[in-house]
Amino acid sequence: VLAVAVAVSNLGVGFISPLLPIYAKMLGAGGFLIGLIFSSFSIARVLFMPLAGAASDRYGRKTFIMVGLFFYAVCSAGYIFATQAWSLVGIRFFQGMASALIFPIAMAAIADLTPPDKAGTVVGSFHAPIYIGLGFGPLLGGVVAEWISIEANFIVMGLMSLAALIVVAALMPRIGERRKRSPVRIGSWAMLADGTFRSIFILRFAQSVGLGVMTAFLPLLGHLMGLSIATLGLGVAIKILTAAFLMRPMGKLADRRNRVFLSAAGSTMCMATLFASALVTEVIGFFTVCVLWGVASAVSVPALTALVIARGKTLEAGMGRAMGLFNLALSAGIAIGPITLGGFYDLMKPEGAFLAAGGVMMIGITFFLVSTRRRNAPAVVTPEVP
């Protein structure tokens, strides 16, 4: 139920993801403002996810997810009535608040029910339909924008969010409420005092800087190459669907192999893809970069998330707190990446932003490998023999 609900809402979000930079440019936004528009969404997530995660540990998951989906639908109307590029900053911030109540808390509910030795498989299975929703969204969104208008995509996003809300209200059981009488032993921010969790947090942050740059500036790269909106949507769809179809197999692999190695290997592939993006000048290169990023994401995300689940259970911090902090790293990177590296876009066009993001990822991967080796972080969870 959670996977379907989040996938449906992400399908709606995917409708606008490749179009939002172009829509912002139509309203007069430059590189810095486009970065700020994307970053505002993640800034809101950074501010609200730790609070939402901790509250869901105490009061349960379902109500928070439903409220988030409702306000996702409300935000759709805001995009339609936006008349200036700056107004998109506020709309994205409000939508980020709603998002803080959906995906991290859904992940916490999944983690509540998952044994550590199966974490990779479960995470991969959970992410697969979500990525499918995100992947088909840009593809269909590009077609809708070409045939009708960009504004029609915002209407679709709202309807998808309402559909997901109905699914959750009708079918999701209440999860996590047992923690009302069982307080956790460690707070959200105190988890960063743990060296292993801190290294995971930093790598996730570095990954997300690259993700933010890819999301904000890859469509603009294609636009500068003369690609149509429908073609841009196809490229984004290929990127996400590649990850979707590989997510479950890579999750199973993470339960059998070294999770630290897989996390670092996938991140290294992301770094190489960012550097390659700076060299793209033709449509073949554009689609190649999309495929490579999808493969890299599928390798790293299940393994790194499985490490979080295993460490969260060890620290007894509450899965809402653990997933809130893990997704905070995701949102912080996406927030900081476009807004800070948008300046490199203005100076050097897309090449500068991609190169700078690749440098950030190199630093994050190095820290992760050095830190996990020093602390002998649990890399593989051996399944119990029946």
Solvent accessible surface area in square Angstrom, and as a share of the most:
residue,aa,sasa,rsa
1,V,73,0.42
2,L,13,0.06
3,A,22,0.17
4,V,81,0.47
5,A,1,0.01
6,V,2,0.01
7,A,11,0.09
8,V,34,0.19
9,S,2,0.01
10,N,23,0.12
11,L,33,0.16
12,G,0,0.00
13,V,24,0.14
14,G,0,0.00
15,F,9,0.04
16,I,1,0.01
17,S,28,0.18
18,P,1,0.00
19,L,2,0.01
20,L,2,0.01
21,P,0,0.00
22,I,11,0.06
23,Y,7,0.03
24,A,1,0.01
25,K,89,0.38
26,M,126,0.56
27,L,54,0.27
28,G,64,0.62
29,A,8,0.06
30,G,42,0.40
31,G,6,0.06
32,F,103,0.43
33,L,18,0.09
34,I,3,0.02
35,G,0,0.00
36,L,29,0.14
37,I,1,0.00
38,F,8,0.03
39,S,0,0.00
40,S,4,0.03
41,F,28,0.12
42,S,1,0.01
43,I,65,0.33
44,A,0,0.00
45,R,16,0.06
46,V,38,0.22
47,L,101,0.50
48,F,68,0.28
49,M,1,0.00
50,P,11,0.07
51,L,124,0.61
52,A,8,0.06
53,G,2,0.02
54,A,26,0.20
55,A,30,0.23
56,S,0,0.00
57,D,2,0.01
58,R,120,0.44
59,Y,122,0.46
60,G,3,0.03
61,R,1,0.00
62,K,26,0.11
63,T,72,0.42
64,F,42,0.18
65,I,1,0.01
66,M,54,0.24
67,V,59,0.34
68,G,0,0.00
69,L,0,0.00
70,F,96,0.40
71,F,73,0.30
72,Y,12,0.04
73,A,15,0.12
74,V,69,0.40
75,C,6,0.03
76,S,5,0.03
77,A,47,0.37
78,G,24,0.23
79,Y,0,0.00
80,I,56,0.28
81,F,158,0.66
82,A,13,0.10
83,T,113,0.65
84,Q,120,0.53
85,A,5,0.04
86,W,155,0.54
87,S,46,0.30
88,L,0,0.00
89,V,27,0.16
90,G,45,0.43
91,I,28,0.14
92,R,21,0.08
93,F,65,0.27
94,F,77,0.32
95,Q,1,0.00
96,G,0,0.00
97,M,61,0.27
98,A,2,0.02
99,S,6,0.04
100,A,0,0.00
101,L,34,0.17
102,I,8,0.04
103,F,36,0.15
104,P,3,0.02
105,I,1,0.00
106,A,0,0.00
107,M,3,0.01
108,A,0,0.00
109,A,0,0.00
110,I,28,0.14
111,A,0,0.00
112,D,21,0.11
113,L,121,0.60
114,T,6,0.03
115,P,65,0.41
116,P,45,0.28
117,D,25,0.13
118,K,99,0.42
119,A,0,0.00
120,G,0,0.00
121,T,27,0.16
122,V,46,0.27
123,V,0,0.00
124,G,0,0.00
125,S,37,0.24
126,F,8,0.03
127,H,9,0.04
128,A,17,0.13
129,P,42,0.26
130,I,3,0.02
131,Y,38,0.14
132,I,59,0.30
133,G,7,0.07
134,L,44,0.22
135,G,0,0.00
136,F,81,0.34
137,G,0,0.00
138,P,0,0.00
139,L,50,0.25
140,L,80,0.40
141,G,0,0.00
142,G,0,0.00
143,V,49,0.28
144,V,30,0.17
145,A,13,0.10
146,E,84,0.38
147,W,207,0.73
148,I,129,0.65
149,S,39,0.25
150,I,15,0.08
151,E,65,0.29
152,A,16,0.12
153,N,0,0.00
154,F,1,0.00
155,I,94,0.48
156,V,34,0.20
157,M,0,0.00
158,G,8,0.08
159,L,109,0.54
160,M,49,0.22
161,S,0,0.00
162,L,71,0.35
163,A,42,0.33
164,A,0,0.00
165,L,31,0.16
166,I,119,0.61
167,V,38,0.22
168,V,0,0.00
169,A,46,0.36
170,A,75,0.58
171,L,116,0.58
172,M,6,0.03
173,P,85,0.54
174,R,142,0.52
175,I,18,0.09
176,G,2,0.02
177,E,57,0.25
178,R,141,0.52
179,R,57,0.21
180,K,93,0.39
181,R,213,0.78
182,S,61,0.40
183,P,113,0.71
184,V,35,0.20
185,R,197,0.72
186,I,40,0.21
187,G,36,0.35
188,S,15,0.10
189,W,146,0.51
190,A,50,0.39
191,M,0,0.00
192,L,39,0.19
193,A,84,0.65
194,D,25,0.13
195,G,10,0.10
196,T,9,0.05
197,F,1,0.01
198,R,75,0.27
199,S,0,0.00
200,I,2,0.01
201,F,30,0.12
202,I,53,0.27
203,L,0,0.00
204,R,28,0.10
205,F,52,0.22
206,A,3,0.02
207,Q,10,0.04
208,S,1,0.00
209,V,4,0.03
210,G,0,0.00
211,L,52,0.26
212,G,1,0.01
213,V,0,0.00
214,M,0,0.00
215,T,39,0.23
216,A,0,0.00
217,F,0,0.00
218,L,1,0.01
219,P,3,0.02
220,L,2,0.01
221,L,11,0.06
222,G,0,0.00
223,H,73,0.33
224,L,95,0.47
225,M,52,0.23
226,G,65,0.62
227,L,29,0.14
228,S,54,0.35
229,I,38,0.19
230,A,33,0.26
231,T,36,0.21
232,L,1,0.01
233,G,0,0.00
234,L,69,0.34
235,G,0,0.00
236,V,10,0.06
237,A,1,0.01
238,I,51,0.26
239,K,15,0.06
240,I,25,0.13
241,L,23,0.12
242,T,26,0.15
243,A,1,0.01
244,A,2,0.02
245,F,133,0.55
246,L,59,0.29
247,M,0,0.00
248,R,104,0.38
249,P,64,0.41
250,M,43,0.19
251,G,0,0.00
252,K,79,0.33
253,L,46,0.23
254,A,1,0.00
255,D,11,0.06
256,R,143,0.52
257,R,139,0.51
258,N,63,0.32
259,R,1,0.00
260,V,18,0.10
261,F,133,0.55
262,L,15,0.07
263,S,0,0.00
264,A,7,0.06
265,A,30,0.24
266,G,0,0.00
267,S,0,0.00
268,T,57,0.33
269,M,68,0.30
270,C,5,0.03
271,M,29,0.13
272,A,56,0.43
273,T,2,0.01
274,L,0,0.00
275,F,64,0.27
276,A,37,0.29
277,S,1,0.00
278,A,11,0.09
279,L,145,0.72
280,V,16,0.09
281,T,109,0.63
282,E,114,0.51
283,V,62,0.35
284,I,130,0.66
285,G,24,0.23
286,F,1,0.00
287,F,44,0.18
288,T,66,0.38
289,V,3,0.02
290,C,0,0.00
291,V,59,0.34
292,L,72,0.36
293,W,13,0.04
294,G,1,0.01
295,V,40,0.23
296,A,0,0.00
297,S,15,0.10
298,A,0,0.00
299,V,20,0.11
300,S,1,0.01
301,V,9,0.05
302,P,0,0.00
303,A,1,0.00
304,L,0,0.00
305,T,2,0.01
306,A,0,0.00
307,L,6,0.03
308,V,0,0.00
309,I,0,0.00
310,A,12,0.09
311,R,48,0.18
312,G,1,0.01
313,K,70,0.30
314,T,91,0.53
315,L,40,0.20
316,E,80,0.36
317,A,0,0.00
318,G,3,0.02
319,M,5,0.02
320,G,1,0.01
321,R,45,0.16
322,A,0,0.00
323,M,0,0.00
324,G,0,0.00
325,L,0,0.00
326,F,9,0.04
327,N,5,0.02
328,L,7,0.03
329,A,0,0.00
330,L,20,0.10
331,S,0,0.00
332,A,15,0.11
333,G,0,0.00
334,I,34,0.17
335,A,4,0.03
336,I,81,0.41
337,G,1,0.01
338,P,0,0.00
339,I,42,0.21
340,T,73,0.42
341,L,14,0.07
342,G,0,0.00
343,G,31,0.30
344,F,87,0.36
345,Y,19,0.07
346,D,74,0.38
347,L,147,0.73
348,M,98,0.44
349,K,113,0.48
350,P,4,0.03
351,E,66,0.30
352,G,2,0.02
353,A,0,0.00
354,F,0,0.00
355,L,77,0.38
356,A,22,0.17
357,A,0,0.00
358,G,0,0.00
359,G,27,0.26
360,V,48,0.27
361,M,0,0.00
362,M,98,0.44
363,I,127,0.64
364,G,2,0.02
365,I,13,0.07
366,T,76,0.44
367,F,79,0.33
368,F,0,0.00
369,L,78,0.39
370,V,76,0.44
371,S,3,0.02
372,T,9,0.05
373,R,204,0.74
374,R,154,0.56
375,R,95,0.35
376,N,130,0.67
377,A,13,0.10
378,P,59,0.37
379,A,17,0.13
380,V,69,0.40
381,V,31,0.18
382,T,110,0.64
383,P,63,0.40
384,E,157,0.70
385,V,137,0.79
386,P,173,1.08
